[in-house]
Amino acid sequence: MNDCIFCQIAAGIIPAAKIYEDAELIAFNDLNPQAPVHFLVIPKKHINNLMEAEHTDIHILGKLLYTAQTLAVQLGCEQKGARFVINCKDDGGQTVNHLHIHVLAGRALAWPPG
């Protein structure tokens, strides 16, 4: 999708502070971090949101979660924990229509998030 900012990041058109990349996923630091550790993990395949994932996306959905937790551990979040967030559509707070996981850590996070 040419107008999708995350597709453009995945394609290397828009630069990002990458922390991980493979053939299916990319992870990068959030431009507006809400915690000392705040990064996103996205599939390179465009999926609008979790509600629109299909049965054929099962592999990438599992890999997305596993990669998010692996990177959180590598970044030192294993002891105290982290928050893994998938916002979905307008009421869910999604601002970029491309499936992504936010990983936030490095400080105590309140609930509800506000």
C-alpha positions as CSV (number, residue, x, y, z in Angstrom):
1,M,0.0,0.0,0.0
2,N,1.7,3.1,-1.2
3,D,0.1,5.5,1.2
4,C,0.8,3.4,4.3
5,I,3.7,4.8,6.4
6,F,4.5,1.4,7.9
7,C,4.6,-0.2,4.5
8,Q,7.0,2.6,3.4
9,I,9.2,1.9,6.5
10,A,9.1,-1.8,5.8
11,A,10.2,-1.1,2.2
12,G,13.0,1.2,3.3
13,I,11.5,4.3,1.7
14,I,11.1,6.0,5.1
15,P,14.0,5.6,7.5
16,A,13.3,4.2,11.0
17,A,15.5,3.4,14.0
18,K,15.4,-0.4,13.3
19,I,16.1,-2.8,16.1
20,Y,15.2,-6.0,14.2
21,E,14.4,-7.0,10.6
22,D,13.9,-10.3,8.8
23,A,12.0,-11.3,5.6
24,E,8.6,-11.0,7.3
25,L,8.9,-8.5,10.2
26,I,10.5,-5.2,11.2
27,A,10.9,-3.7,14.6
28,F,11.8,-0.1,15.3
29,N,11.8,2.5,18.1
30,D,8.7,4.6,18.4
31,L,9.1,8.3,17.3
32,N,7.1,9.5,20.3
33,P,8.1,7.1,23.1
34,Q,5.7,6.8,26.1
35,A,8.2,4.8,28.2
36,P,12.0,4.4,28.4
37,V,11.6,1.3,26.1
38,H,9.0,1.8,23.4
39,F,9.2,0.0,20.1
40,L,6.9,-1.3,17.4
41,V,6.9,-4.7,15.7
42,I,5.1,-4.8,12.3
43,P,4.6,-7.4,9.6
44,K,6.0,-6.4,6.3
45,K,2.8,-7.7,4.7
46,H,0.1,-5.1,5.0
47,I,-2.7,-6.2,7.3
48,N,-5.0,-3.3,8.3
49,N,-5.6,-4.4,11.9
50,L,-6.0,-7.5,14.0
51,M,-9.8,-7.7,13.2
52,E,-8.9,-8.1,9.5
53,A,-6.3,-10.8,9.9
54,E,-7.1,-13.9,8.0
55,H,-6.5,-17.6,8.6
56,T,-3.5,-17.5,6.3
57,D,-2.0,-14.9,8.7
58,I,-1.7,-17.3,11.6
59,H,2.0,-17.9,11.1
60,I,2.8,-14.1,11.0
61,L,0.6,-13.4,14.0
62,G,2.5,-15.9,16.1
63,K,5.8,-14.7,14.9
64,L,4.8,-11.1,15.6
65,L,4.1,-11.9,19.3
66,Y,7.2,-14.1,19.7
67,T,9.5,-11.5,18.2
68,A,8.0,-8.8,20.4
69,Q,8.7,-10.7,23.5
70,T,12.2,-11.9,22.3
71,L,13.2,-8.3,21.7
72,A,11.8,-7.1,25.0
73,V,14.0,-9.8,26.7
74,Q,17.0,-8.7,24.7
75,L,16.4,-5.1,25.8
76,G,16.4,-6.0,29.4
77,C,12.7,-6.1,30.2
78,E,12.5,-9.7,31.4
79,Q,12.8,-9.0,35.1
80,K,10.3,-6.2,35.6
81,G,8.1,-6.9,32.6
82,A,6.6,-5.0,29.7
83,R,3.3,-4.0,28.2
84,F,2.4,-5.5,24.7
85,V,-0.4,-3.4,23.0
86,I,-2.3,-4.0,19.8
87,N,-4.7,-1.1,19.2
88,C,-7.5,-1.9,16.7
89,K,-9.5,0.6,14.7
90,D,-10.7,4.0,15.9
91,D,-12.3,3.1,19.2
92,G,-9.3,1.0,20.0
93,G,-6.9,3.9,19.5
94,Q,-5.3,2.7,16.3
95,T,-3.7,5.7,14.5
96,V,-1.8,3.8,11.7
97,N,-3.9,1.3,9.7
98,H,-1.3,-1.4,9.6
99,L,-1.2,-4.1,12.2
100,H,1.5,-3.4,14.8
101,I,2.4,-4.2,18.4
102,H,3.7,-1.5,20.8
103,V,6.1,-2.8,23.4
104,L,6.5,-0.4,26.4
105,A,8.7,-1.0,29.4
106,G,11.3,0.6,31.6
107,R,8.9,2.1,34.1
108,A,5.7,1.2,36.0
109,L,2.7,1.5,33.7
110,A,-0.7,2.5,35.1
111,W,-4.0,0.7,34.4
112,P,-6.3,1.7,32.8
113,P,-3.9,3.4,30.5
114,G,-6.0,6.6,30.4
